[in-house]
């Protein structure tokens, strides 16, 4: 079991289509692409980088049984 706390990630801004454009990770604001790259490198605990079917890169929480940690604005 991983004892490292899950990162505190919140949406800061979205595009008109609902795509997250900026997020706050433990209080540090970064672009969606920066967050994606860090998540892919394992630097955002509890999150991973994904690519949607239309090619948009984004981060999402690692799968668990909770809906309380899903990213929403």
KEFI-384314 format. One record per residue: residue number from 0; x, y, z of N, C-alpha, C, O in turn; residue in one letter. Coordinates in steps of 0.001 Angstrom, whole numbers, plus 500000, padded with zeros to 6 digits. Each point is the difference from the previous one (the first is absolute). Layout:
N
+-----+--------+--------+--------+--------+--------+--------+--------+--------+--------+--------+--------+--------+------+
!  nr !    n.x !    n.y !    n.z !   ca.x !   ca.y !   ca.z !    c.x !    c.y !    c.z !    o.x !    o.y !    o.z ! rest !
+-----+--------+--------+--------+--------+--------+--------+--------+--------+--------+--------+--------+--------+------+
! NUM !      X !      Y !      Z !      X !      Y !      Z !      X !      Y !      Z !      X !      Y !      Z !    A !
...
+-----+--------+--------+--------+--------+--------+--------+--------+--------+--------+--------+--------+--------+------+
// end
This chain:
73
+-----+--------+--------+--------+--------+--------+--------+--------+--------+--------+--------+--------+--------+------+
!  nr !    n.x !    n.y !    n.z !   ca.x !   ca.y !   ca.z !    c.x !    c.y !    c.z !    o.x !    o.y !    o.z ! rest !
+-----+--------+--------+--------+--------+--------+--------+--------+--------+--------+--------+--------+--------+------+
!   0 ! 500832 ! 498809 ! 500000 ! 499168 ! 501191 ! 500000 ! 500872 ! 501248 ! 500000 ! 500983 ! 500067 ! 500738 !    X !
!   1 ! 498671 ! 500918 ! 498448 ! 500759 ! 501232 ! 499872 ! 499590 ! 500972 ! 501105 ! 498829 ! 500367 ! 500095 !    X !
!   2 ! 502118 ! 500051 ! 500738 ! 499699 ! 500905 ! 501104 ! 500215 ! 501461 ! 499650 ! 499826 ! 500866 ! 500858 !    X !
!   3 ! 500547 ! 499432 ! 497905 ! 500194 ! 501378 ! 499579 ! 498646 ! 500585 ! 499660 ! 499212 ! 499384 ! 499282 !    X !
!   4 ! 500514 ! 501810 ! 501234 ! 498700 ! 500636 ! 499786 ! 499777 ! 500321 ! 498526 ! 500925 ! 500371 ! 499277 !    X !
!   5 ! 497830 ! 499477 ! 500304 ! 499606 ! 500367 ! 498640 ! 500167 ! 501505 ! 499851 ! 499700 ! 500756 ! 500924 !    X !
!   6 ! 500774 ! 499676 ! 497925 ! 500176 ! 501421 ! 499721 ! 498651 ! 500711 ! 500060 ! 498966 ! 499413 ! 499681 !    X !
!   7 ! 501051 ! 501835 ! 500725 ! 498798 ! 500828 ! 500020 ! 499931 ! 500718 ! 498657 ! 500740 ! 500955 ! 499763 !    X !
!   8 ! 498369 ! 498585 ! 499359 ! 499887 ! 500531 ! 498649 ! 498620 ! 500625 ! 499827 ! 498984 ! 499372 ! 500302 !    X !
!   9 ! 500984 ! 501866 ! 499211 ! 498744 ! 500701 ! 499753 ! 500061 ! 500697 ! 498650 ! 501053 ! 500482 ! 499583 !    X !
!  10 ! 497810 ! 499564 ! 499742 ! 499909 ! 500713 ! 498735 ! 499980 ! 501499 ! 500280 ! 499244 ! 500464 ! 500853 !    X !
!  11 ! 501596 ! 500300 ! 498423 ! 500061 ! 501450 ! 500136 ! 499217 ! 500672 ! 498880 ! 499282 ! 500971 ! 500238 !    X !
!  12 ! 500853 ! 498512 ! 498532 ! 499256 ! 500570 ! 498873 ! 499723 ! 498931 ! 498957 ! 500706 ! 498997 ! 499894 !    X !
!  13 ! 498231 ! 501257 ! 499335 ! 499580 ! 499085 ! 498944 ! 499761 ! 500775 ! 498718 ! 499736 ! 501203 ! 500028 !    X !
!  14 ! 500357 ! 498100 ! 498847 ! 499648 ! 500600 ! 498708 ! 498475 ! 500044 ! 499902 ! 499297 ! 499459 ! 500853 !    X !
!  15 ! 500207 ! 501185 ! 498104 ! 498551 ! 500077 ! 499800 ! 499380 ! 498629 ! 499750 ! 498790 ! 499829 ! 500151 !    X !
!  16 ! 502030 ! 499196 ! 499469 ! 499505 ! 498643 ! 499762 ! 500135 ! 499098 ! 501227 ! 499647 ! 498821 ! 499949 !    X !
!  17 ! 500864 ! 501734 ! 501153 ! 500119 ! 499237 ! 501237 ! 501334 ! 499313 ! 500211 ! 500172 ! 499279 ! 500983 !    X !
!  18 ! 500777 ! 500929 ! 498116 ! 501327 ! 499418 ! 500160 ! 500767 ! 500788 ! 501065 ! 500057 ! 501229 ! 499947 !    X !
!  19 ! 500528 ! 498066 ! 501012 ! 500809 ! 500680 ! 501014 ! 501209 ! 500629 ! 499328 ! 500739 ! 499325 ! 499283 !    X !
!  20 ! 499465 ! 501977 ! 500949 ! 501147 ! 500683 ! 499411 ! 501077 ! 500296 ! 501031 ! 501182 ! 500048 ! 499659 !    X !
!  21 ! 498429 ! 500152 ! 501601 ! 500949 ! 500201 ! 501096 ! 499498 ! 499254 ! 501224 ! 498801 ! 499948 ! 500274 !    X !
!  22 ! 502153 ! 499474 ! 500458 ! 499688 ! 499304 ! 501235 ! 500960 ! 500445 ! 501092 ! 501102 ! 500475 ! 499723 !    X !
!  23 ! 498466 ! 499365 ! 501515 ! 500849 ! 500248 ! 501155 ! 500383 ! 498643 ! 500575 ! 499137 ! 499179 ! 500308 !    X !
!  24 ! 502163 ! 500596 ! 499831 ! 500505 ! 498753 ! 500580 ! 500745 ! 500369 ! 501265 ! 501076 ! 500595 ! 499948 !    X !
!  25 ! 498351 ! 499051 ! 501181 ! 500579 ! 500352 ! 501308 ! 500320 ! 501487 ! 500083 ! 501022 ! 500399 ! 500558 !    X !
!  26 ! 498076 ! 500426 ! 498871 ! 500150 ! 501450 ! 500065 ! 500809 ! 500618 ! 498886 ! 500094 ! 501225 ! 499926 !    X !
!  27 ! 500493 ! 497974 ! 499203 ! 500793 ! 500505 ! 498877 ! 499156 ! 499955 ! 498726 ! 499600 ! 498924 ! 499555 !    X !
!  28 ! 500134 ! 502230 ! 499865 ! 499179 ! 500059 ! 498796 ! 500856 ! 499675 ! 498786 ! 501101 ! 500525 ! 499836 !    X !
!  29 ! 498370 ! 498599 ! 499315 ! 500705 ! 499613 ! 498780 ! 498994 ! 499757 ! 498887 ! 498811 ! 499797 ! 500245 !    X !
!  30 ! 501689 ! 500228 ! 498535 ! 499131 ! 499723 ! 498862 ! 499629 ! 498521 ! 500008 ! 500635 ! 499180 ! 500662 !    X !
!  31 ! 498332 ! 500515 ! 498593 ! 499582 ! 498613 ! 499873 ! 501128 ! 499140 ! 499429 ! 500207 ! 498875 ! 500456 !    X !
!  32 ! 500527 ! 501643 ! 498551 ! 501111 ! 499230 ! 499414 ! 501116 ! 499763 ! 501008 ! 500578 ! 498914 ! 500036 !    X !
!  33 ! 499732 ! 502085 ! 500784 ! 501028 ! 499821 ! 501025 ! 499570 ! 498925 ! 500998 ! 500796 ! 499143 ! 500384 !    X !
!  34 ! 497942 ! 500912 ! 500030 ! 499488 ! 499006 ! 500945 ! 500018 ! 498611 ! 499374 ! 500365 ! 499026 ! 500658 !    X !
!  35 ! 499245 ! 500879 ! 498079 ! 500023 ! 498713 ! 499294 ! 501418 ! 499423 ! 500008 ! 500197 ! 498832 ! 500338 !    X !
!  36 ! 500791 ! 501993 ! 499289 ! 501390 ! 499528 ! 499951 ! 500488 ! 499547 ! 501366 ! 500675 ! 498976 ! 500111 !    X !
!  37 ! 498989 ! 501780 ! 500930 ! 500432 ! 499615 ! 501344 ! 499310 ! 498726 ! 500464 ! 500623 ! 499150 ! 500636 !    X !
!  38 ! 498096 ! 500715 ! 499049 ! 499275 ! 498778 ! 500381 ! 500583 ! 498787 ! 499282 ! 500151 ! 498940 ! 500608 !    X !
!  39 ! 500179 ! 501200 ! 498111 ! 500597 ! 498903 ! 499243 ! 501346 ! 499577 ! 500595 ! 500382 ! 498833 ! 499917 !    X !
!  40 ! 500334 ! 502123 ! 500682 ! 501302 ! 499717 ! 500616 ! 499853 ! 499500 ! 501440 ! 500998 ! 499732 ! 500669 !    X !
!  41 ! 497756 ! 500143 ! 499809 ! 499763 ! 499523 ! 501365 ! 500229 ! 501053 ! 501065 ! 500178 ! 499659 ! 501169 !    X !
!  42 ! 499822 ! 501617 ! 498455 ! 500290 ! 501077 ! 500941 ! 498759 ! 500564 ! 500688 ! 500120 ! 500851 ! 500881 !    X !
!  43 ! 498685 ! 498686 ! 498727 ! 498769 ! 500442 ! 500654 ! 499356 ! 498761 ! 500602 ! 499315 ! 499241 ! 499315 !    X !
!  44 ! 500918 ! 500569 ! 501982 ! 499579 ! 498773 ! 500657 ! 498483 ! 499813 ! 499936 ! 499229 ! 500892 ! 500353 !    X !
!  45 ! 500370 ! 497930 ! 499188 ! 498593 ! 499658 ! 499927 ! 499337 ! 500353 ! 498684 ! 498798 ! 499791 ! 499838 !    X !
!  46 ! 501974 ! 500748 ! 499210 ! 499459 ! 500413 ! 498700 ! 500837 ! 499435 ! 498868 ! 501177 ! 499684 ! 500175 !    X !
!  47 ! 498200 ! 500195 ! 498668 ! 500712 ! 499532 ! 498819 ! 499612 ! 500853 ! 498802 ! 498957 ! 500654 ! 500003 !    X !
!  48 ! 501880 ! 499332 ! 498986 ! 499726 ! 500729 ! 498769 ! 499260 ! 499126 ! 499014 ! 500362 ! 498843 ! 499791 !    X !
!  49 ! 498601 ! 501708 ! 499603 ! 499202 ! 499265 ! 499018 ! 499835 ! 500839 ! 498745 ! 500193 ! 501216 ! 500014 !    X !
!  50 ! 499446 ! 498113 ! 498902 ! 499712 ! 500687 ! 498748 ! 498602 ! 499577 ! 499561 ! 499696 ! 498811 ! 499906 !    X !
!  51 ! 499455 ! 502189 ! 499827 ! 498623 ! 499709 ! 499581 ! 499978 ! 499460 ! 498577 ! 501015 ! 500018 ! 499304 !    X !
!  52 ! 497832 ! 499506 ! 500274 ! 499867 ! 499423 ! 498656 ! 500247 ! 501030 ! 498900 ! 500327 ! 499636 ! 498870 !    X !
!  53 ! 499518 ! 501662 ! 501461 ! 500276 ! 501032 ! 498988 ! 501380 ! 500633 ! 500180 ! 500299 ! 501022 ! 499383 !    X !
!  54 ! 500548 ! 498370 ! 501467 ! 501395 ! 500416 ! 500111 ! 500317 ! 501011 ! 501081 ! 501151 ! 500422 ! 500116 !    X !
!  55 ! 497867 ! 499987 ! 500686 ! 500268 ! 500957 ! 501077 ! 500686 ! 499291 ! 501167 ! 499576 ! 498926 ! 500426 !    X !
!  56 ! 501487 ! 501691 ! 500080 ! 500723 ! 499467 ! 501147 ! 499397 ! 500584 ! 501271 ! 499658 ! 501182 ! 500044 !    X !
!  57 ! 500213 ! 497989 ! 500987 ! 499445 ! 500467 ! 501265 ! 500467 ! 499081 ! 501118 ! 500549 ! 498929 ! 499740 !    X !
!  58 ! 499233 ! 501489 ! 501507 ! 500315 ! 499133 ! 501128 ! 498695 ! 499530 ! 500618 ! 498964 ! 500657 ! 499906 !    X !
!  59 ! 501124 ! 498185 ! 500726 ! 498854 ! 499489 ! 500732 ! 500505 ! 499202 ! 501183 ! 501119 ! 499487 ! 499997 !    X !
!  60 ! 498036 ! 500419 ! 501012 ! 500418 ! 499269 ! 501190 ! 500087 ! 498520 ! 499676 ! 499259 ! 499484 ! 499164 !    X !
!  61 ! 501661 ! 499846 ! 501514 ! 500105 ! 498565 ! 499839 ! 498695 ! 499363 ! 500453 ! 499358 ! 500508 ! 500920 !    X !
!  62 ! 500241 ! 498406 ! 498465 ! 498715 ! 499383 ! 500328 ! 499899 ! 499602 ! 501471 ! 500924 ! 499431 ! 500580 !    X !
!  63 ! 497934 ! 500885 ! 499995 ! 499657 ! 499548 ! 501341 ! 498475 ! 499989 ! 500101 ! 499317 ! 500234 ! 499003 !    X !
!  64 ! 500160 ! 499506 ! 502146 ! 498539 ! 499888 ! 500147 ! 499341 ! 501325 ! 500394 ! 498790 ! 500042 ! 500221 !    X !
!  65 ! 501982 ! 501027 ! 499869 ! 499467 ! 501296 ! 500431 ! 499734 ! 500911 ! 498816 ! 500802 ! 500051 ! 499066 !    X !
!  66 ! 498081 ! 500671 ! 500958 ! 499733 ! 501043 ! 499004 ! 500356 ! 501364 ! 500560 ! 499939 ! 500994 ! 499277 !    X !
!  67 ! 500432 ! 499076 ! 502002 ! 500322 ! 501280 ! 500640 ! 501285 ! 500622 ! 499480 ! 500204 ! 501201 ! 500178 !    X !
!  68 ! 500675 ! 498022 ! 499181 ! 501276 ! 500533 ! 499531 ! 500023 ! 500193 ! 498495 ! 501072 ! 500174 ! 499420 !    X !
!  69 ! 497769 ! 499800 ! 499934 ! 499950 ! 500278 ! 498563 ! 500175 ! 501489 ! 499773 ! 499504 ! 500812 ! 500781 !    X !
!  70 ! 501204 ! 499555 ! 498145 ! 500249 ! 501411 ! 499725 ! 498740 ! 500677 ! 499472 ! 499408 ! 499564 ! 499013 !    X !
!  71 ! 500205 ! 501488 ! 501649 ! 498877 ! 500829 ! 499564 ! 500338 ! 501428 ! 500335 ! 500806 ! 500269 ! 500890 !    X !
!  72 ! 498568 ! 500655 ! 498387 ! 500234 ! 501404 ! 500317 ! 499019 ! 500436 ! 501046 ! 500017 ! 501158 ! 500419 !    X !
+-----+--------+--------+--------+--------+--------+--------+--------+--------+--------+--------+--------+--------+------+
// end
